[in-house]
């Protein structure tokens, strides 16, 4: 394993440990979600800086990471809807619907 790969592995392990510990404590759902968003930001920045050789590499990495993370979050939400743990009464559900609608409209309008 290269030195950078080793550092990335160690950083990911440390962040995963922190996230796991936070999930086991009595944090509110909102606080835990904000913590996860912060960790994602840290992961994105550190990994991009460690692996980028120029600005274009950094920007490309960040775009790919954001899309991959959005896909993961979307899959988790879908699972919650399918298994019934997320319903229309779940706080934030209406905001989710609005964001999905905005995203679909932007994708439809984009020249991709």
N, C-alpha and C positions, 0 to 999 in steps of 0.2 A: 504494500500500500504506500503511495506517495505521501510526502509530508503534508501537502494540502489536503489530500483525501483523509488522512489521519485526523487533521485538525477539524475538518468538516464533520467527520464521524463523531469526534468527541463533543463538538458543539451541539450537534443534533441530539446526542445522548443526554447531555446536560439539560438542554431545553425540554426534552421529553420527560426527564425526571422531575423538573420543576413543574411542568404542566400536570403530571400525574399527582404530585404532592398537593398542588392547588385544588385539583378535582376531589381529593379525599377530605379536604378541610370543609368546614361549614361556610363556604362562600355562597353568596346569592348567585342565581343564574346569570344575572346581568354582569356582575363583577367577574365571574368565571369567563364569560364570553369576551368581555373586554380584555382580560388577561390573555386569552387565546389569540385575539387580534394583534395584541402587542407582540406576542411571541412570533407570530407569522411575520410581522414587520422586521423583527430582529433577524429571523432566519433568512428572509429575503435579502436584507442588506448585507449581512455577513457572508452568505454564500456567494452573492453577486460580486462582492469586493474580492473575495478569495479566488474566484475563478475567472474573473474578467481580465482580458489583456488590454482592452480599450473601452471607450465609452459605449460604442455600439454593442459590444458583448454584454456589458452591464445592463443596458436597456433591454436587450433581447432576453436576457435571463429573467429580469423582473417581469416582463410580459408573460413569458412562459410559466413562471412560478404563480403569478396571479391567476392565470387561466386554470392551471392545474388545481390550485387551492379552491377556486370557485367551483370547479367540477366536483371536488371532494365534498365541499359544504352542501352543494346541491344534492348530491347522492345521499348525504346524511339526512337532509330535510325530506327528501322523497321517501326514504326508509321510515322516517317518523310519521309521515302522512299515511303510508301504507299500513304500518302497524298500529296506527291510532293514537300515538303519543303526541302528535301534532294535529290540532283541529282548528277550526275557525275561531274557537274561543281562546286559543293559545295567544298570549300577549305577543304582539309583533307580527301576527299572521297577516293582517291587512297591509302592513308596510311591506311585507314580503311579496304579496300579490302586486302591489303597485310597482315595486322594483322589477319584478319579473315582466310585467307589462311594458315598462319603460325599456328594459333590456331587449325584449323581442322587437319592439318598434325600432330601436336604434339598429339592431342587426338587420332588420328588413330594409331599412333605409340606407345602410352602409353599402359602399361599393367594394365588396370583399372578393 
